[in-house]
Amino acid sequence: MTRKKVTQKNSLPIPMPKKLTKHQKYNRKRRKDGSRDFRKVAKDGKPNGVIVTRKQISFYISNEAAERLQQMASNAEIHKWEMASRMILKSLPGILSAGYAELRSPEAIDRYKWNVLYVEPIIKRIQYRSGKAEKRLTMDITSTAWNKIHCHSTATERSMSQIFQSLCLNYKPLTPEQREQKKLAREEYLRNEELPLEQRTSKYYKPYEQPSKFLDVGYEFIHAKGIPIEYWDEAETEEFCALMEQKMTKLKDREEERQKRYDELFGKPKCSDQNSAS
């Protein structure tokens, strides 16, 4: 007995996946790259180097703001997207202090854990400008700057274009003298890093300080390892005495400061003639 092959009538052919074009592949790769804060690359012959990623954004601003952005970028001898990223990162509230994100491990590709309440709010109230903008500015700023201005837009209920235009008009860049000072300081720091450890200047390098063997528990110190005082060596005894002397000096200075403030508020107590005579 042979079975007949069952075929579904009026069945449509399964469409083959459409092959992406060269530009579509590039745009998909760039969007995926922009979802991370950093990307690992080979840097100075080492495979563990990182560079910041970039993400596209469009701002609708006035001609005055666009001209000032171009002027600041030309004076600093950098691209406009670099100037835009610098203004956003330096002028807006801190990422951590504002609660926009939490810091992950410095070795992680996603350096920040962005707050979903700011990145993807359930209800987003944004006050857009009433008039029509004079210029559309599209650029690829750093991913960190993109997330920061996006979170700040949600927190302040202002559009990113409004925020960016305000930065362009009010940002105060470094003067040529300040830029030259910063450049020389960076060159000196890099030269210092190339020196052996024992030859580095104390300005950039602090020698390792051995942690204290004692813990401050209020009005006294206890040994970190719980060793009784009768078993301390000479170095531990000297360290304990020095710490107690510093603590008593601080307590004395604090008491004198408290008494001084009390006397300024209420005045010094006056002794009677009888008490003074006696």
C-alpha positions in Angstrom: 0.0 0.0 0.0 1.5 3.3 -1.1 0.7 6.6 0.5 -0.1 9.6 -1.6 1.8 12.7 -1.0 -0.5 15.3 0.5 0.0 18.8 -0.9 -1.7 21.8 0.4 -3.8 23.6 -2.2 -3.4 27.3 -2.7 -0.1 27.2 -0.7 2.1 30.2 -1.2 5.9 29.8 -1.7 8.0 30.6 1.3 9.7 33.9 0.6 13.5 33.8 0.7 15.2 36.2 3.0 16.1 39.4 1.2 19.8 40.0 0.9 21.0 43.2 2.5 22.7 45.7 0.4 26.1 47.1 1.3 24.7 50.3 2.8 22.1 48.3 4.8 24.8 46.1 6.3 26.9 49.2 7.2 23.9 50.9 8.9 23.0 47.7 10.8 26.6 47.4 12.0 26.7 51.0 13.0 23.5 50.8 15.0 24.7 47.7 16.8 28.0 49.4 17.5 26.3 52.5 18.8 24.3 50.5 21.4 27.6 50.0 23.4 29.7 52.6 25.2 33.0 51.3 24.0 34.5 48.8 21.5 37.6 46.7 21.9 40.3 47.2 19.4 44.0 46.4 19.0 45.8 49.5 20.3 49.6 50.0 20.5 50.1 46.4 19.6 47.8 45.3 22.5 44.5 43.5 21.8 42.8 44.9 24.8 42.5 48.5 23.8 39.1 50.3 23.7 37.7 53.3 21.8 34.5 55.1 22.3 31.6 54.2 19.9 29.5 56.8 18.1 25.7 57.1 17.4 23.9 59.3 14.9 21.7 62.1 16.1 19.9 65.1 14.5 19.5 68.5 16.1 17.2 71.3 14.9 18.8 74.5 15.9 19.1 78.2 14.8 21.7 79.5 12.4 23.3 81.4 15.3 23.8 78.3 17.3 25.1 76.4 14.3 27.6 79.1 13.4 28.9 79.3 17.0 29.4 75.5 17.1 31.4 75.7 13.9 33.5 78.6 15.2 34.2 76.7 18.5 35.2 73.5 16.6 37.5 75.5 14.3 39.2 77.3 17.2 39.8 74.0 19.0 40.9 72.4 15.7 38.5 69.5 16.1 35.4 68.2 14.2 32.0 69.4 15.0 30.9 66.0 16.4 33.8 66.1 18.8 32.9 69.6 19.9 29.2 68.6 20.4 30.2 65.5 22.4 32.6 67.6 24.6 29.8 70.2 25.3 27.3 67.5 26.3 29.7 65.5 28.5 31.2 68.6 30.3 28.2 71.0 30.6 25.3 68.7 31.5 24.9 67.3 35.0 27.1 64.3 35.9 26.0 60.9 34.7 26.4 59.3 38.1 25.3 62.2 40.3 22.2 62.9 38.3 21.2 59.2 38.5 21.2 58.7 34.7 23.4 55.6 35.0 25.5 53.4 37.3 29.1 52.7 36.8 30.1 49.2 35.8 33.6 47.7 35.8 36.1 49.9 33.8 37.0 46.8 31.8 33.4 46.3 30.6 32.4 47.2 27.1 29.2 48.7 28.4 30.9 51.0 30.9 27.6 52.4 32.2 24.3 50.7 33.2 21.9 53.3 32.0 18.7 53.9 34.0 15.8 52.5 32.1 13.4 55.2 33.6 15.4 57.8 31.6 16.3 55.9 28.5 12.9 54.2 27.9 10.3 56.1 30.0 6.7 54.9 30.0 5.4 58.4 29.7 7.7 61.0 28.2 6.6 64.6 28.4 8.7 66.8 26.1 8.2 70.5 25.4 9.2 71.0 21.8 9.9 74.4 20.3 6.9 76.2 18.9 8.6 77.7 15.9 10.4 76.0 13.0 14.1 75.5 13.4 16.4 77.2 10.8 18.9 74.4 10.4 19.1 70.6 10.7 22.4 69.3 12.0 23.0 65.5 11.7 26.2 64.0 13.2 27.6 60.9 14.9 28.4 61.9 18.5 29.8 59.5 21.1 27.4 56.9 22.4 28.0 58.1 26.0 27.1 61.7 25.0 24.0 60.4 23.1 22.7 58.6 26.1 23.5 61.5 28.4 21.6 64.1 26.5 18.7 61.6 25.9 18.4 61.0 29.7 18.7 64.8 30.4 15.9 65.4 27.9 13.6 63.0 29.8 14.6 64.4 33.2 14.1 68.1 32.2 11.1 67.5 29.8 12.9 69.4 27.1 13.8 68.3 23.6 17.4 67.3 22.8 17.4 70.1 20.2 16.5 72.7 22.8 19.2 71.5 25.1 21.8 71.4 22.4 21.0 74.8 21.1 21.3 76.2 24.7 24.8 74.5 24.9 25.9 76.0 21.6 24.9 79.5 22.7 26.2 79.4 26.3 29.1 77.0 26.4 32.5 78.7 27.3 35.3 76.8 25.6 38.9 76.9 26.8 41.0 79.9 25.7 44.1 79.4 23.5 46.3 79.8 26.6 44.3 77.2 28.6 44.4 74.8 25.6 48.2 75.2 25.4 48.6 74.7 29.1 46.5 71.6 29.0 48.5 70.3 26.0 51.8 70.8 27.8 50.5 69.1 30.9 49.4 66.1 28.9 52.7 65.8 27.2 54.5 66.0 30.5 52.3 63.3 31.9 52.9 61.0 29.0 56.7 61.6 29.3 56.5 60.8 33.0 54.6 57.5 32.3 57.5 56.3 30.1 60.0 56.7 32.9 60.9 53.8 35.3 58.7 53.7 38.4 61.5 55.0 40.7 62.2 58.0 38.5 58.6 59.3 38.1 57.7 62.6 39.7 55.6 62.7 42.8 53.2 65.0 41.0 51.8 62.1 39.0 52.9 59.2 41.0 52.4 58.5 44.7 54.4 55.7 46.3 52.5 52.8 47.8 51.5 53.5 51.4 51.2 50.4 53.6 47.7 50.3 55.2 47.3 51.0 58.9 47.2 48.0 61.2 44.6 49.7 63.4 40.9 50.4 63.0 39.3 53.6 64.3 36.3 52.6 66.4 35.4 56.0 68.0 37.5 57.1 70.9 40.2 54.5 70.4 41.9 52.2 68.0 41.9 48.4 67.9 44.3 46.1 66.1 42.9 45.0 62.7 43.9 41.4 63.4 42.7 41.5 67.0 46.1 41.0 68.4 46.2 41.9 72.2 48.4 44.9 73.2 50.8 42.7 75.1 51.8 41.0 71.8 52.4 44.2 69.8 55.9 44.8 68.4 57.7 48.1 68.7 56.4 49.4 65.3 52.8 48.7 66.2 53.1 50.4 69.6 54.6 53.5 68.0 51.9 53.6 65.3 49.2 53.2 68.0 50.6 56.1 70.1 50.9 58.3 67.0 47.3 57.6 66.0 46.0 58.3 69.5 48.0 61.6 69.6 46.5 62.7 66.3 43.0 61.8 67.5 43.4 63.7 70.9 44.7 66.8 69.0 41.7 66.7 66.7 39.3 66.3 69.6 40.9 69.2 71.5 40.7 71.5 68.4 37.1 70.5 67.9 36.2 71.3 71.5 38.0 74.7 71.3 36.1 75.5 68.1 32.8 74.5 69.7 33.6 76.6 72.8 34.5 79.6 70.6 31.2 79.4 68.7 29.3 79.1 72.0 31.1 82.2 73.3 30.3 84.1 70.1 26.6 83.3 70.4 26.0 83.6 74.1 29.0 85.5 75.3 31.5 84.5 78.0 30.0 84.0 81.5 30.8 86.9 83.8 31.9 86.1 87.3 30.4 88.2 90.2 32.5 90.5 92.3 32.2 88.1 95.3 33.5 85.2 93.3 36.3 87.3 91.7 37.3 88.6 95.2 37.4 85.2 96.7 
